[in-house]
Amino acid sequence: MFDPHFLFLAKDGATARQEDAALGALPEWDLTHLYPGAASPEFQGDFDTAARKARAFSERWKGQLAAASEQTGDDGLGAATETYEEIGDTLGRLGSYAGLSYYANAADPALRKLYGDTSARITEIYADLLFFELELNRLSEEAIEKALAADPRFARYRPWVLDLRKEKPHQLDDRLEQLFMEKSTTGSQAFNRLFDQTMDRMRFTVDGEEMPLEKTLNLLSDNKEPVRRKAAEALAATFKENLPTFSLIMNTVAKDTEINSRWHAFEDIADSRHLSNRVEREVVDALSEAVRDAYPRLSHRYYAMKAKWLGMDQMNYWDRNAPLPDTADRLISWDEARDTVLSAYGGFSPEMGNIARRFFDESWIDAPIRPGKRTGAFAHPTVPSAHPYVLVNYLGKPRDVMTLAHELGHGVHQVLAAKQGALMCSTPLTLAETASVFGEMLTFRALLAKTEDRATRKAMLAQKVEDMINTVVRQIAFYQFERKVHSARREGELTEDQINDMWMSVQGESLGPAIKLADGYETYWSYVPHFIHSPFYVYAYAFGDCLVNSLYAVYQNAESGFQDKYFDMLTAGGTKHHSELLKPFGLDASDPAFWGRGLSMIEGLIDELEALD
């Protein structure tokens, strides 16, 4: 998954060439595992086959599911669901190839066209499949339970069916649902692409040099204050120039979300996200309030400590990610990063280490920075019939190693969950961050255990605390910002100043008095992709981090058997609710004290830092 809080450091050309040599050969992924190319017979053939099968599926099953619920074998709902899953796997493979090609080089017009055409054609094919879930949900509870009991092939999909039934109160008739699906390509999806292409084209001028977003953001972690300040001012200036476009995109996405929510009878602005995450609104509210209550103990306290370390009474916002004074600026080669992560994973479980090793050995990772390549990092599961891919932008910093560990956690999770098949492998976002954050924690703890130098240990702890604050505090502040924007948008279009003011209010609350939010920072909401691509996604990061903090505490105190239970949880994919998955560990996310335990681990690391001061 793409993580906006990870930053990378940019250098001048000569230094960059030296660092490239120090990093060693960086791997690029091999997408021929999916297809030899977009013009290949395999790619075009799968599209033709999927379209033909989808038409045949509609002709065979549309209007017949009630009768099929009385049958078994090839005439039963199990047979229909198997075919539906098979077609979905093929379409997912096609979409993954086009998407990954585009993310690797969005500057290429041919790849932009491939991505757009593929998305549009997949949407067209899904028009023949859309009826299935809608018609299945119109069957009575009695008919569904009877079919699940009588048809073993259908019974295999029980978790998926029961999850699908939760969508029933928000379901429209077939023609309306088809209209919403087809219009999405010229609605929210179109504005997603506008956002991406605008971000890709933007350049920021720092000391006369033009650079793209990721390199400019990376200067905010430079060890020299003037460099950080100039980068921050360049970001603010360019964001401000493009603010009318970003404001239009935000207004459109918020309105589109409101229309979808209203037509589908969702009560709260974020309820559709909660439903897709299979998490109750009350649980998210409890998480959000617990984190907000902890702001003074976490971010406010830590940033006050950091201001003192930097010799300041108050930091400017561009100092937030500054390295600590006297922090060693050592480059970590790709081979060392690989060995570090694999050692940590293997130390926890040989099986986990072996799965992670495949990503390196079989070209499932893309690591170099290239023009047009998507910023940040993510792990893409593709489909169960293939394998995941990981994208990182590796520049050899300790945070880059943590990013690699994070994304490989996703990758291991996706490999294990693929056993559930295309319909049940996807883990709700609230649990999708579990394996990634756990893998990050394993790697951090392994590195910390080997570190005896006091200054290095302090720098590592500080970096970890900052990452956790970015993952928990900052993401909940993002969630609160989205709630403000989407609520206000219901009353009419928002001006740029209104959106800026909402941003500044939540940032001031979350970051605290030790950070001065100088002029220009009010525009920084504009570059966060989650606000556009997946509204209300961001709380999943905080959910995952707090959950893993509690889970890791169980691991530290467990005598035996933890690894087996952990693998069972990952392998379950989307077949179980979070309450079922956490129960073997004695954890309950609906317990108000649960989030406090997770947050206390961050507080404990801050205590440890203070003791080193």
C-alpha positions in Angstrom: 0.0 0.0 0.0 1.0 3.5 -0.8 2.2 5.2 2.4 2.3 9.1 2.2 4.3 9.5 5.4 7.4 7.8 4.1 10.0 10.3 2.7 13.1 9.9 0.6 16.2 12.0 0.4 17.3 13.8 -2.8 20.8 14.8 -3.7 22.6 16.7 -6.4 23.6 14.9 -9.6 27.2 14.1 -8.8 26.4 12.9 -5.3 23.4 10.9 -6.7 25.7 9.0 -9.1 28.1 8.1 -6.2 25.2 7.0 -4.1 23.8 4.9 -7.0 27.1 3.0 -7.0 27.0 2.6 -3.2 23.4 1.2 -3.3 24.4 -1.5 -5.7 22.1 -2.9 -8.4 18.5 -2.1 -7.6 15.9 -4.6 -8.9 13.1 -3.9 -11.4 10.0 -6.1 -11.4 9.3 -8.5 -14.2 5.7 -8.0 -15.4 6.0 -10.7 -18.0 4.9 -13.0 -15.1 1.5 -11.5 -15.9 1.7 -11.0 -19.7 4.5 -10.7 -22.3 3.1 -7.3 -23.3 0.0 -5.3 -23.9 0.0 -6.2 -27.6 0.7 -9.9 -26.9 -1.9 -12.6 -27.9 -2.1 -13.6 -24.3 -3.3 -10.1 -23.1 -5.7 -9.6 -26.0 -6.9 -13.2 -25.7 -7.7 -13.0 -22.0 -9.7 -9.9 -22.7 -11.7 -11.7 -25.5 -12.1 -14.8 -23.3 -13.3 -12.8 -20.3 -15.8 -10.8 -22.4 -17.2 -14.0 -24.0 -17.4 -15.8 -20.6 -19.1 -12.8 -19.0 -21.8 -12.7 -21.7 -22.3 -16.5 -21.4 -22.5 -16.2 -17.6 -25.2 -13.5 -17.9 -27.2 -15.6 -20.4 -26.9 -18.7 -18.2 -27.6 -17.3 -14.7 -29.3 -13.9 -14.9 -32.8 -14.3 -13.5 -32.1 -17.9 -12.5 -30.5 -17.7 -9.1 -33.7 -18.4 -7.2 -34.1 -21.6 -9.1 -30.3 -22.4 -8.7 -30.7 -22.0 -4.9 -32.8 -25.2 -5.1 -30.1 -27.1 -7.0 -26.7 -28.5 -6.5 -23.8 -29.5 -8.7 -23.4 -27.7 -12.1 -26.9 -26.2 -11.7 -26.4 -24.8 -8.2 -25.2 -21.5 -6.8 -21.8 -23.0 -6.1 -21.1 -23.6 -9.8 -22.3 -20.1 -10.6 -20.0 -18.5 -8.0 -17.0 -20.5 -9.1 -17.4 -19.2 -12.7 -18.0 -15.6 -11.4 -14.7 -15.9 -9.4 -12.8 -17.3 -12.4 -13.8 -14.4 -14.6 -13.0 -11.9 -11.9 -9.5 -13.4 -11.5 -8.8 -12.9 -15.3 -10.1 -9.3 -15.2 -8.0 -8.7 -12.1 -4.9 -10.0 -13.9 -5.5 -7.7 -16.9 -6.1 -4.7 -14.7 -3.0 -5.5 -12.6 -0.8 -5.6 -15.6 -2.1 -2.3 -17.0 -2.0 -0.6 -13.6 1.5 -1.7 -12.6 2.8 -0.7 -16.0 1.3 2.7 -15.5 2.6 3.1 -12.0 6.1 2.2 -13.1 6.1 5.1 -15.7 3.0 7.3 -15.7 4.9 9.8 -17.9 4.6 7.4 -20.9 1.5 8.4 -23.0 1.2 4.8 -24.3 1.0 3.5 -20.7 -1.5 6.1 -19.7 -3.6 5.1 -22.7 -3.2 1.4 -21.8 -4.3 2.1 -18.2 -7.4 4.1 -19.3 -8.5 1.7 -22.1 -8.0 -1.3 -19.9 -10.0 0.2 -17.0 -12.8 1.2 -19.4 -13.0 -2.2 -21.0 -13.0 -4.0 -17.7 -15.9 -1.8 -16.6 -17.8 -2.7 -19.8 -17.3 -6.5 -19.2 -18.4 -6.1 -15.6 -21.7 -4.8 -16.9 -22.5 -8.5 -17.7 -21.5 -9.6 -14.3 -23.1 -6.9 -12.1 -26.4 -8.7 -11.8 -24.9 -11.6 -9.9 -24.2 -10.1 -6.5 -27.4 -7.9 -6.7 -29.6 -10.9 -7.6 -27.9 -13.1 -5.0 -28.7 -10.5 -2.3 -32.4 -10.4 -3.3 -32.8 -14.1 -2.3 -34.3 -14.6 1.1 -32.3 -15.6 4.1 -34.0 -18.9 4.1 -33.1 -19.6 0.5 -29.4 -18.7 1.1 -29.1 -20.8 4.2 -30.7 -23.7 2.5 -28.3 -23.5 -0.4 -25.3 -23.1 1.8 -26.4 -26.3 3.7 -27.2 -28.3 0.6 -24.5 -27.3 -1.9 -20.9 -28.0 -0.7 -19.5 -25.9 -3.6 -21.5 -22.9 -2.5 -20.8 -23.6 1.2 -17.1 -22.9 0.5 -18.1 -19.3 -0.1 -20.0 -18.8 3.1 -17.8 -16.0 4.4 -18.1 -14.1 1.2 -21.8 -14.6 1.0 -22.4 -13.4 4.5 -20.2 -10.4 3.9 -22.1 -9.7 0.7 -25.4 -9.8 2.6 -24.2 -6.8 4.7 -24.4 -4.8 1.5 -28.1 -5.6 1.0 -29.6 -2.6 2.8 -27.6 -0.3 0.5 -28.3 -2.0 -2.8 -30.1 -0.3 -5.7 -31.8 -2.0 -8.6 -29.6 -3.4 -11.3 -29.9 -0.6 -13.8 -29.1 2.1 -11.3 -26.1 0.1 -10.0 -24.9 -0.4 -13.6 -25.3 3.4 -14.2 -23.2 4.2 -11.1 -20.5 1.7 -12.2 -20.3 2.9 -15.8 -20.4 6.6 -14.8 -17.5 6.1 -12.4 -15.0 6.1 -15.3 -16.1 9.7 -16.2 -16.6 10.7 -12.5 -14.4 9.8 -9.6 -12.0 7.7 -11.6 -11.5 10.5 -14.1 -10.6 13.0 -11.3 -8.3 10.4 -9.8 -6.4 10.4 -13.0 -6.4 14.2 -13.2 -4.9 14.3 -9.8 -2.2 11.8 -10.6 -1.3 13.5 -13.9 -1.2 16.9 -12.3 1.1 15.6 -9.6 3.3 14.0 -12.1 3.7 17.2 -14.2 4.4 19.5 -11.3 7.9 20.7 -10.7 9.3 22.6 -7.7 12.2 25.0 -7.9 14.8 24.9 -5.2 17.9 27.0 -5.6 17.3 27.2 -9.3 16.9 23.5 -9.8 13.5 22.1 -10.9 12.6 18.7 -9.3 9.5 16.5 -9.0 7.4 16.1 -5.9 9.1 13.2 -4.2 12.6 14.7 -4.4 11.4 18.0 -3.1 9.5 16.3 -0.2 12.7 14.4 0.6 14.6 17.6 1.2 12.4 18.1 4.2 14.5 15.5 5.9 17.8 17.1 5.0 20.1 17.8 7.9 20.5 21.5 7.0 17.7 23.9 8.0 18.0 26.3 5.0 17.6 23.3 2.6 14.5 22.2 4.4 13.1 25.8 4.4 13.7 26.3 0.7 12.1 23.0 -0.1 9.0 23.8 2.0 8.7 27.2 0.4 9.0 25.7 -3.1 6.3 23.1 -2.3 4.0 25.8 -0.9 4.5 28.0 -3.9 3.7 25.3 -6.5 0.8 23.9 -4.5 -0.7 27.4 -4.3 -0.4 27.8 -8.1 -2.3 24.5 -8.6 -4.8 25.0 -5.8 -7.7 25.8 -8.1 -7.3 22.4 -9.7 -6.8 20.6 -6.5 -9.8 22.4 -5.0 -12.0 21.4 -7.9 -10.8 17.8 -7.6 -11.5 17.7 -3.8 -14.9 19.3 -4.2 -15.8 16.8 -7.0 -14.7 13.7 -5.2 -16.4 14.8 -2.0 -19.6 15.5 -3.9 -19.4 12.2 -5.8 -18.9 10.4 -2.5 -21.9 12.2 -1.0 -24.1 11.3 -4.0 -23.1 7.6 -3.8 -23.7 7.5 0.0 -27.1 9.2 -0.3 -28.4 7.0 -3.0 -27.1 3.9 -1.2 -28.7 5.0 2.0 -25.6 5.4 4.2 -26.2 7.5 7.3 -22.7 8.8 8.0 -20.3 10.3 5.5 -17.8 7.5 6.2 -20.2 4.6 6.6 -19.6 3.1 3.1 -15.8 2.9 4.0 -16.6 1.3 7.3 -18.8 -1.3 5.6 -16.1 -2.1 3.0 -13.6 -2.4 5.9 -16.0 -4.6 7.8 -15.5 -2.5 10.9 -18.2 -0.9 13.0 -18.5 2.9 13.1 -18.3 2.8 16.9 -14.9 1.0 16.8 -13.5 3.7 14.4 -14.9 6.5 16.6 -13.3 4.9 19.7 -10.0 4.7 17.9 -10.2 8.3 16.7 -11.1 9.7 20.1 -8.4 7.6 21.8 -5.8 9.0 19.5 -7.0 12.6 19.7 -7.0 12.3 23.5 -3.4 11.1 23.3 -2.1 14.0 21.2 -0.6 15.8 24.2 1.1 12.6 25.4 2.4 11.7 22.0 3.0 14.2 19.3 2.9 17.4 21.5 5.3 15.8 23.9 7.7 14.4 21.3 7.9 17.5 19.2 8.6 19.6 22.2 11.5 17.2 23.0 12.7 17.4 19.4 12.6 21.2 19.3 14.9 21.2 22.3 17.3 18.7 20.6 17.4 21.0 17.6 18.1 24.0 19.8 14.8 25.7 19.1 12.0 27.0 21.2 9.5 26.1 18.4 10.2 24.2 15.2 8.9 25.4 11.9 6.8 22.8 10.0 9.7 22.0 7.7 11.7 20.9 10.7 9.3 18.1 11.7 11.2 15.4 9.8 14.7 16.8 10.3 17.3 14.3 11.4 18.6 14.7 15.0 21.9 16.5 15.4 25.0 14.3 14.9 22.9 11.6 13.2 25.1 9.4 11.1 24.3 9.8 7.4 25.2 6.3 6.3 23.9 4.8 3.1 22.5 1.2 3.3 23.1 -0.8 0.2 20.3 -2.8 -1.3 22.0 -6.1 -0.4 22.3 -5.0 3.2 18.7 -3.9 3.3 17.6 -7.2 1.8 19.6 -9.2 4.3 18.4 -7.1 7.2 14.7 -7.6 6.4 15.1 -11.3 5.6 17.0 -11.9 8.8 14.3 -10.3 10.8 11.5 -12.1 9.1 13.4 -15.4 9.2 14.2 -15.0 12.9 10.4 -14.7 13.6 9.5 -17.6 11.3 11.6 -19.5 8.6 8.4 -19.8 6.5 7.9 -16.0 6.6 11.5 -15.5 5.6 11.2 -17.9 2.7 8.1 -16.2 1.3 9.8 -12.8 1.6 12.9 -14.1 -0.2 10.9 -15.0 -3.3 10.2 -11.3 -3.8 13.9 -10.7 -4.3 14.8 -14.0 -6.1 11.9 -13.9 -8.6 11.8 -10.2 -9.6 8.7 -9.2 -7.7 10.2 -5.8 -6.5 10.7 -2.5 -8.4 13.2 -0.4 -6.4 14.9 2.4 -8.5 13.6 5.9 -8.7 12.7 6.8 -12.3 11.0 9.8 -14.0 7.2 9.1 -14.1 7.4 6.3 -11.5 4.8 6.6 -8.7 6.1 8.1 -5.5 6.1 6.3 -2.2 5.6 2.6 -1.9 2.9 -0.1 -2.2 2.4 -3.8 -2.4 -0.1 -4.9 -5.1 -1.7 -8.3 -4.6 -2.6 -8.8 -8.3 -4.7 -12.0 -8.3 -4.4 -15.4 -6.6 -3.5 -17.1 -9.9 -0.4 -14.9 -10.0 1.6 -13.3 -7.2 2.0 -9.8 -5.5 4.4 -7.1 -6.7 6.1 -4.5 -4.5 7.1 -1.0 -5.5 9.5 1.1 -3.5 11.7 4.1 -4.3 15.0 3.1 -2.6 17.7 5.6 -1.7 19.5 3.7 1.1 18.2 5.5 4.2 17.1 3.6 7.4 13.6 4.7 6.7 13.8 3.1 3.2 14.7 -0.2 4.9 11.6 0.2 7.1 9.5 0.9 4.0 10.9 -2.3 2.4 10.0 -4.3 5.5 6.6 -2.7 5.6 5.7 -3.5 2.0 7.1 -7.1 2.2 4.8 -7.6 5.2 1.9 -6.8 2.8 3.4 -9.1 0.2 3.7 -12.0 2.6 0.1 -11.4 3.8 -1.1 -11.4 0.2 0.8 -14.6 -0.7 -0.8 -16.4 2.3 -4.3 -15.0 1.8 -4.3 -16.0 -1.9 -5.2 -19.5 -0.9 -8.7 -18.2 -0.2 -9.3 -17.4 -3.9 -10.2 -14.2 -5.7 -13.5 -13.6 -3.8 -12.1 -14.1 -0.3 -8.4 -13.2 -0.4 -8.8 -9.5 0.1 -8.3 -8.4 3.7 -10.3 -5.4 4.9 -8.1 -2.3 5.1 -8.3 -2.2 8.9 -6.5 -5.6 9.0 -4.5 -5.2 5.7 -1.9 -3.0 7.6 -1.4 -5.7 10.3 1.3 -7.8 8.6 3.1 -4.7 7.1 3.4 -2.9 10.4 4.3 -6.1 12.2 7.1 -6.8 9.7 8.3 -3.2 10.2 8.3 -3.8 14.0 10.3 -7.0 13.6 12.9 -5.3 11.5 13.2 -2.3 13.8 13.5 -4.5 16.9 16.2 -6.6 15.2 18.2 -3.5 14.3 17.8 -1.9 17.7 18.9 -5.1 19.5 22.2 -4.9 17.6 22.8 -1.2 18.3 24.9 -0.4 21.3 26.0 3.2 20.4 23.9 5.6 22.5 23.6 8.3 19.8 22.7 5.8 17.1 20.2 4.1 19.4 18.6 7.5 20.1 18.4 8.4 16.4 16.8 5.0 15.7 14.2 5.4 18.5 13.4 8.9 17.4 12.9 7.8 13.8 10.6 5.0 14.9 8.6 7.4 17.1 8.2 9.8 14.2 7.1 7.0 11.9 4.5 5.9 14.5 3.3 9.4 15.0 3.0 9.8 11.2 1.1 6.5 11.1 -1.2 7.1 14.0 -1.5 10.7 15.0 -1.1 12.2 11.5 -3.5 9.7 9.9 -6.2 10.3 12.4 -5.8 14.1 11.8 -6.1 13.3 8.1 -9.4 11.4 8.9 -10.7 14.4 10.9 -9.8 16.7 8.0 -11.7 14.5 5.6 -14.7 14.5 7.9 -14.7 18.3 8.0 -14.4 18.7 4.3 -17.1 16.1 3.4 -19.5 17.4 6.0 -19.1 21.0 4.8 -19.3 20.0 1.1 -22.9 18.8 1.7 -23.8 22.5 2.2 -22.2 23.7 -1.0 -18.9 24.0 -2.9 -15.9 24.8 -0.8 -13.5 27.6 -1.6 -9.8 27.1 -1.4 -9.6 29.2 1.8 -12.3 27.1 3.5 -10.4 23.9 2.8 -7.1 25.4 3.9 -8.7 26.6 7.1 -10.0 23.1 7.9 -6.5 21.7 7.2 -4.8 24.1 9.5 -7.3 23.5 12.3 -6.7 19.7 12.4 -3.0 20.1 11.9 -2.6 22.6 14.7 -4.6 20.3 17.1 -2.6 17.2 16.2 1.0 18.6 16.0 0.8 20.8 19.0 2.4 24.1 20.1 6.0 23.0 19.5 5.5 23.3 15.7 4.9 26.6 14.0 2.6 26.3 11.0 4.0 29.1 8.9 2.4 30.6 5.8 2.3 28.2 3.0 1.5 25.1 5.0 -2.2 25.6 4.5 -1.8 24.2 1.0 -0.2 20.9 2.0 -3.5 19.0 2.0 -3.4 19.1 -1.8 -0.8 16.5 -2.4 -2.2 13.6 -0.2 -3.4 11.0 -2.7 -5.6 9.1 -0.3 -8.1 12.0 0.0 -8.8 11.6 -3.8 -8.2 7.9 -4.5 -9.9 6.4 -1.4 -11.8 8.8 0.9 -11.6 7.9 4.6 -8.9 5.2 3.9 -6.4 6.9 6.2 -7.7 5.6 9.6 -6.7 2.1 8.5 -3.1 3.0 9.1 -3.8 4.1 12.7 -6.0 1.0 13.2 -3.2 -1.3 11.9 -0.4 0.4 14.0 -2.3 0.3 17.3 -3.4 -3.2 16.6 0.1 -4.4 15.9 1.4 -2.6 19.0 -1.0 -4.7 21.1 -0.2 -7.8 19.0 3.6 -7.4 19.4 3.2 -7.1 23.2 1.4 -10.5 23.1 4.3 -11.9 21.0 6.9 -10.6 23.4 5.1 -12.4 26.3 4.1 -15.5 24.4 5.9 -18.7 25.3 5.0 -20.6 22.2 2.4 -21.0 19.5 2.2 -17.3 18.5 3.7 -17.8 15.0 1.1 -20.5 14.2 -1.8 -18.2 15.3 -0.3 -15.3 13.4 0.0 -17.3 10.2 -3.6 -18.5 10.6 -4.7 -14.8 10.9 -2.9 -13.9 7.7 -4.0 -16.9 5.7 -7.7 -16.1 6.6 -7.7 -13.2 4.2 -11.2 -11.8 4.1 -12.9 -14.8 5.5 -13.2 -13.6 9.1 -14.2 -10.5 11.0 -11.5 -8.7 13.0 -13.1 -9.9 16.2 -12.6 -13.5 15.2 -9.1 -13.0 14.0 -8.0 -11.2 17.2 -9.7 -13.6 19.7 -6.9 -16.2 19.7 -4.6 -13.5 20.9 -6.9 -12.4 23.7 -7.5 -9.0 21.9 -10.7 -7.2 21.3 -10.8 -4.0 19.2 -14.3 -3.1 20.6 -12.9 -2.9 24.1 -12.3 0.9 24.8 -9.0 -0.1 26.6 -7.7 -1.8 23.5 -6.6 1.4 21.8 -5.0 2.7 25.0 -2.8 -0.3 25.1 -1.6 0.2 21.5 -0.9 3.9 22.1 0.9 3.2 25.4 3.7 1.4 23.3 4.4 4.7 21.5 4.4 6.5 24.8 6.8 3.9 26.1 9.3 4.6 23.3 9.1 8.3 24.0 9.9 7.5 27.6 12.9 5.5 26.5 14.0 8.4 24.4 13.7 10.8 27.3 15.8 8.5 29.4 18.6 8.7 26.8 18.5 12.5 26.7 
